Amino acid sequence: KQWYQRRVGTLTTTAKKDSVTTDSIFTCSFTVGSDPFTKTITLNHVTITPNTPFYLTGTSADYECTLTGSSTDPATITWYDSSNSALDPSTDSTLTLVNGAWDSSAGSRKSTLTVSGLTASTTYSCGFTVSGDEVKAAVAGTLVTITPTGDTILTGNPATLTCVVTGGTPVAGATWQQASTTLIHNQNSVSIVSASPYTTSTLTTPTLSSDTTYTCSFDLGSSITLTNTVSADVFDITPTTKTVLNSAAATVTCAVTGLQTAPSATSWTLDGSALPSGDKDPSGSGAAAYNAGAGTLTTTAKKEKSTDCDSALIPLL
């Protein structure tokens, strides 16, 4: 397109290339009378490579941009929010900006914006001003959730623990640890199942005798590993042993310790069957009391007449 202004003797012509993939040289030519006049314009082709940050809610993430192919060190580096407003880390305590050194041999410079307190998937943009022109690229951050599912078990049993990732796809199965020790599948009575696409991982622990906390870690690529904790809550049941005369009443008690939450129900069986209607079952009528502060529960059953020797009264939680 050309516009000639006779009064000031000027003319402007514009050329456009839709997709630039390499450094290019444009040549503009003007013919005045019979004489041609030409000028060249060098198009400096640069590349901005953003990373792909993943993060858990409430944590921080590093948004990174790497400029390559530039003929000069960028005059300015600016970051923008999703509404294209310039960010100022000097006045915003949730932002930290670190600009790397200029690498003249590669025409490269890296900029990292660290954002803390993230609670949603958020996109920021980086801008490098090279030879008077600002080139920009978007960096899309993704909020990832790791949902742990613990287990409550009777002492002396294994626990089954699960971690599920949403919002991202891990590049491999989860890594499980207990007290900084990495657990290995099929070693020391450990089983780990992490089937592709690796968003779910299940750990079966060895038998446990006390509450134990584990961590599941997922590798989301780009040197980003996210971790959450999951617990196995272990409780114990201590029964009483009674000796009574034939036809005498018998009262037995079971004390439960280590419960993190109250059981949904308690009941008793006698020699494998529910207590007969003529016998007392105090736990079934609300006599079982859960002490949340101590994590304990005591339940009692009573048989009015004991006519069978060596009967077994068993509580069911």
C-alpha positions in Angstrom: 0.0 0.0 0.0 1.3 3.4 -0.9 0.3 6.9 0.2 1.9 10.0 -1.5 1.5 13.4 0.1 2.2 16.1 -2.4 2.5 19.0 0.1 5.3 17.3 2.1 6.8 15.2 -0.6 6.5 11.9 1.3 5.4 8.4 0.5 4.9 5.4 2.8 4.7 1.8 1.6 4.1 -1.3 3.7 4.8 -5.0 3.2 3.5 -7.8 5.4 4.6 -11.4 5.9 2.0 -13.6 7.6 4.4 -16.1 9.2 8.0 -15.4 10.0 10.2 -18.5 10.7 13.7 -17.2 10.0 15.6 -13.9 9.8 14.6 -12.2 6.6 15.6 -9.2 4.5 13.0 -7.0 2.9 13.9 -4.7 0.0 11.8 -1.7 -0.9 12.3 0.0 -4.2 11.2 3.4 -5.4 11.4 4.5 -9.1 11.6 8.3 -9.5 11.4 9.2 -13.1 13.5 6.5 -14.7 15.8 6.0 -11.7 15.3 3.1 -9.2 16.2 3.6 -5.6 16.3 0.7 -3.0 16.7 0.1 0.7 16.9 -3.1 2.7 15.2 -3.8 6.0 16.5 -6.7 8.1 13.8 -8.6 10.0 15.3 -10.0 13.2 13.5 -13.3 13.9 13.4 -14.3 17.6 11.8 -17.1 19.6 10.2 -17.0 23.0 10.0 -20.4 24.7 7.6 -20.5 27.7 7.5 -23.2 30.3 4.4 -25.0 31.6 4.1 -24.4 35.3 2.0 -26.8 37.5 1.2 -26.1 41.1 -1.0 -27.0 44.0 -3.6 -24.5 45.4 -2.0 -21.9 47.7 1.5 -22.6 46.6 3.9 -20.7 44.3 5.0 -21.3 40.7 7.8 -20.2 38.4 6.6 -18.7 35.1 9.5 -18.8 32.7 10.3 -17.3 29.3 13.5 -17.8 27.3 14.2 -15.4 24.4 16.6 -16.8 21.7 17.8 -15.6 18.4 18.0 -11.9 19.3 20.7 -9.7 17.8 20.8 -7.4 20.8 20.1 -7.6 24.5 16.5 -6.7 25.2 16.1 -3.2 26.4 13.3 -4.0 28.7 11.5 -7.2 30.0 7.9 -6.8 31.2 5.4 -9.3 32.6 1.6 -8.8 32.1 -1.4 -10.3 33.8 -4.3 -11.9 32.0 -5.9 -8.5 31.3 -2.6 -7.3 29.7 -1.8 -4.9 32.6 1.9 -4.6 33.4 3.0 -6.2 36.6 5.2 -4.4 39.1 7.0 -6.9 41.5 8.4 -4.0 43.5 4.9 -3.2 44.8 3.3 -6.6 44.8 4.6 -9.0 47.5 3.2 -12.0 45.7 5.6 -11.5 42.8 9.3 -12.0 42.4 11.1 -11.3 39.1 14.5 -12.7 38.2 16.1 -11.9 34.8 19.0 -14.0 33.7 22.2 -12.7 32.1 22.4 -11.9 28.4 24.0 -14.6 26.4 25.4 -12.9 23.3 26.5 -16.1 21.6 23.0 -17.6 21.6 21.2 -14.2 21.5 19.4 -15.5 24.6 18.0 -14.2 27.8 15.7 -15.9 30.4 13.2 -14.3 32.7 11.4 -15.9 35.6 8.4 -14.6 37.4 7.6 -16.4 40.6 4.0 -16.0 41.8 2.9 -17.1 45.3 -0.6 -17.9 46.7 -2.0 -19.2 43.5 -5.6 -20.6 43.8 -6.6 -21.1 40.2 -5.1 -21.8 36.7 -3.6 -18.5 35.7 -1.9 -17.2 32.5 0.7 -14.4 32.5 2.6 -13.0 29.5 6.2 -12.0 29.1 7.4 -9.2 26.9 10.9 -8.5 25.5 11.7 -5.2 23.8 14.2 -5.8 21.0 15.3 -3.0 18.6 12.3 -0.9 19.7 9.7 -3.7 19.2 8.1 -5.7 22.0 7.6 -9.4 21.4 5.3 -11.3 23.8 4.4 -14.8 24.7 1.8 -16.3 27.0 2.7 -18.7 29.8 -0.3 -20.8 31.0 -0.1 -22.0 34.5 -2.2 -25.0 35.6 -3.7 -25.7 39.0 -3.3 -29.3 40.0 -5.1 -31.2 42.7 -3.7 -34.3 44.5 -6.6 -35.9 46.4 -5.4 -38.4 49.0 -7.5 -41.2 50.4 -6.3 -42.6 53.7 -7.3 -45.8 55.5 -8.4 -46.8 59.0 -7.2 -50.2 60.0 -7.0 -52.5 63.0 -3.4 -52.9 64.3 -1.5 -55.7 62.6 -3.1 -55.2 59.2 -1.9 -53.5 56.0 -3.4 -50.2 54.8 -4.5 -49.2 51.3 -3.8 -45.6 50.4 -4.6 -43.8 47.2 -3.6 -40.5 45.5 -5.4 -39.1 42.5 -4.2 -36.2 40.3 -6.5 -33.9 38.5 -5.5 -31.0 36.3 -2.3 -32.5 34.9 -0.9 -35.7 33.5 2.1 -37.2 35.2 4.9 -38.5 33.0 5.4 -41.6 35.2 3.9 -43.4 38.2 3.9 -41.8 41.6 6.8 -42.1 44.0 5.8 -43.1 47.5 7.9 -42.3 50.6 7.6 -42.9 54.4 9.8 -40.8 56.6 12.1 -39.9 53.7 12.5 -43.5 52.7 11.5 -44.3 49.1 9.2 -47.3 48.9 9.8 -49.9 46.2 7.1 -52.1 44.7 7.3 -55.8 45.8 9.9 -55.0 48.4 9.3 -55.2 52.2 5.7 -56.2 51.7 4.9 -53.0 49.7 2.7 -52.9 46.6 2.4 -49.8 44.4 0.0 -49.7 41.4 0.3 -46.7 39.1 -1.3 -47.6 35.7 -1.0 -45.3 32.7 -1.9 -42.4 32.4 -0.5 -42.3 35.9 -3.1 -40.0 37.4 -4.0 -42.6 40.1 -1.6 -44.4 42.4 -2.4 -46.9 45.1 -0.1 -48.1 47.9 -0.6 -51.2 50.0 1.6 -50.9 53.1 3.1 -53.6 55.2 1.2 -54.4 58.4 1.1 -51.4 60.7 1.0 -51.1 64.5 0.7 -47.3 64.8 -0.5 -44.3 62.8 1.8 -43.7 59.8 2.0 -40.9 57.3 3.2 -41.4 53.7 3.8 -39.0 50.8 2.9 -39.4 47.2 4.8 -37.4 44.6 3.9 -37.0 40.9 6.4 -35.9 38.2 4.6 -33.5 35.8 7.6 -32.9 33.6 9.7 -29.7 33.2 11.4 -30.5 36.5 8.1 -30.0 38.4 7.2 -32.5 41.1 4.1 -32.1 43.3 3.6 -33.9 46.6 0.8 -34.5 49.1 0.5 -36.5 52.3 -1.8 -39.4 53.1 -2.2 -41.2 56.5 -2.9 -44.7 57.7 -4.8 -44.4 61.0 -4.3 -47.5 63.2 -6.6 -48.4 66.1 -6.7 -51.3 68.5 -9.4 -53.3 70.3 -8.7 -54.6 73.8 -11.3 -57.1 75.0 -11.9 -58.3 78.6 -11.9 -62.0 79.5 -14.6 -63.2 81.9 -15.0 -66.4 84.0 -18.5 -67.0 85.3 -20.5 -69.8 86.9 -23.0 -71.7 84.9 -26.3 -69.8 84.5 -24.8 -66.6 86.0 -25.0 -63.3 84.1 -22.0 -62.2 82.2 -20.9 -58.7 81.3 -18.0 -58.1 78.9 -16.3 -54.9 77.7 -14.2 -54.0 74.7 -12.0 -50.8 74.7 -11.1 -49.3 71.4 -8.1 -46.9 71.2 -6.6 -44.8 68.4 -9.8 -44.0 66.6 -9.6 -40.7 64.5 -13.3 -40.6 64.0 -16.3 -42.2 65.6 -17.4 -45.5 64.1 -20.7 -45.4 62.2 -22.1 -48.2 64.2 -21.2 -50.8 66.9 -22.9 -54.1 67.6 -22.2 -57.5 69.2 -22.4 -61.1 68.2 -22.5 -64.2 70.4 -20.7 -67.2 69.0 -21.0 -65.7 65.5 -24.7 -64.8 65.8 -26.5 -61.7 66.9 -27.3 -61.6 70.6 -30.7 -63.3 71.3 -33.5 -60.9 72.1 -33.6 -62.0 75.7 -30.0 -60.8 76.2 -28.8 -57.2 76.7 -26.9 -55.4 73.9 -26.2 -52.0 75.4 -24.0 -50.9 72.5 -26.9 -51.4 70.1 -29.0 -49.0 72.2 -26.4 -46.2 72.3 -24.3 -47.2 75.3 -21.1 -47.1 73.2 -19.5 -43.7 73.8 -16.8 -42.2 71.6 -14.3 -39.8 73.2 -13.1 -37.6 70.4 -10.3 -36.0 72.4 -8.7 -39.3 73.4 -9.8 -41.3 70.3 -11.3 -44.0 72.5 -14.5 -45.9 72.6 -15.8 -48.4 75.2 -18.7 -50.8 74.4 -20.3 -53.3 76.8 -22.5 -56.4 76.2 -24.4 -58.4 78.8 -25.9 -61.9 78.7 -28.4 -62.4 81.5 -27.8 -66.2 81.8 -24.7 -68.0 80.7 -25.4 -71.6 80.0 -22.7 -72.3 77.4 -19.0 -72.6 78.4 -16.4 -70.7 76.5 -18.9 -68.5 74.6 -17.4 -65.7 72.5 -19.0 -62.2 72.5 -17.5 -60.2 69.7 -17.9 -56.4 69.0 -18.4 -55.3 65.4 -17.2 -51.9 64.4 
